[in-house]
Amino acid sequence: MTEGVSGATIHAQLKGVTRVFAGAAGHPSVHALGPVDLDLRKGEFFAVVGPSGCGKSTLLEVLAGLQPTTEGTVTFEGKPVAGEVPDGIGVVFQEDASFPWLTVWDNAAFGLRRAGAAESDVRQRVDDALAFMGLRDFARAYPSQLSGGMRQRVCIARTLVL
């Protein structure tokens, strides 16, 4: 990790990042992003704001390793981000990605169980995350019984527990 001008540790860095999507069936390519130079420091709150289609999601997907860059480099905690989500990055998608056959509690526990966490650790972390997200009273509900915003909070809880 490097230090920025302010002396704060840089956790993520984009240098000259662009993302161009190839056109399909005779359509021109789409220049979706960049070039972008960006340093994200420890403890910093960062928001991406703009109109639909301006590249917000593409920027976040490139930063998370879900989309490759066309040009430029992305690093997270000093390591290159290339083709996979690095440890320490959690991704919550725009679309509801809750598992409809699992309860809220089991949705939140999914990643921890998949990673082989001890059941006592799973219980503690999931209970804490659901309380934090205001979902404690809905732990035994299924996604179909929740509002869209509540389903998104379930997905956030599933990411936070990791």
TAMODA-V802860 format. One record per pair of residues at least 4 apart in sequence whose C-alpha atoms are under 7 Angstrom apart, sorted by the first residue. I is the first residue (numbers start at 1). GAP is how many residues later the second one is. Records with the same first field share a line. If there is no record, write none. Layout:
I=GAP ; GAP
//
This chain:
1=8 ; 9 ; 10 ; 76 ; 77
2=7 ; 8
3=4 ; 5 ; 6 ; 7
4=4 ; 5 ; 6
8=33 ; 34
9=32 ; 33
10=29 ; 30 ; 31 ; 32
11=29 ; 30 ; 31 ; 65 ; 66
12=27 ; 28 ; 63 ; 64 ; 65
13=25 ; 26 ; 27 ; 61 ; 62 ; 63
14=22 ; 23 ; 24 ; 25 ; 59 ; 60 ; 61
15=21 ; 22 ; 23 ; 57 ; 58 ; 59
16=19 ; 20 ; 21 ; 55 ; 56 ; 57
17=17 ; 18 ; 19 ; 20 ; 52 ; 54 ; 55 ; 56
18=15 ; 16 ; 17 ; 18 ; 51 ; 52 ; 53 ; 54
19=12 ; 13 ; 14 ; 15 ; 50 ; 51 ; 52
20=9 ; 10 ; 11 ; 12 ; 13 ; 50
21=8 ; 9 ; 10
22=7 ; 8
23=4 ; 5 ; 6 ; 7
32=22 ; 23
33=22 ; 26
40=4
48=8
50=4
55=4
56=4
57=4
58=4
59=4
60=4
61=4 ; 5 ; 6
62=4 ; 5 ; 6 ; 7
63=11
64=21 ; 25
65=16 ; 17 ; 18 ; 19 ; 20
66=17 ; 18 ; 19
68=14 ; 15
74=6 ; 7
75=4 ; 5 ; 6
76=4 ; 5
81=5
85=4
90=69
91=68
92=63 ; 64 ; 67
93=4
96=55 ; 56
97=58
98=9 ; 45 ; 53 ; 56 ; 57
99=8
100=42 ; 43 ; 44
102=4 ; 5 ; 40
103=4 ; 36 ; 37 ; 38 ; 39 ; 40
104=4 ; 34 ; 35 ; 36 ; 37 ; 38 ; 39 ; 50
105=4 ; 21 ; 34 ; 35
106=4
107=51
108=18 ; 46 ; 49 ; 50
109=4 ; 13 ; 17 ; 49
110=4
111=4 ; 47 ; 51
112=4 ; 5 ; 10 ; 50
113=4
117=4 ; 5
118=4
119=4
120=4
121=4
122=4
123=4
124=4
125=4 ; 36
126=4 ; 35
127=4
128=4
129=4 ; 28 ; 31 ; 32
130=4 ; 5 ; 6 ; 27
131=4 ; 5
133=20 ; 24
135=4
141=4
143=8
146=4 ; 5
147=4
148=4
149=4
150=4
151=4
152=4
153=4
154=4
155=4
156=4
157=4
//
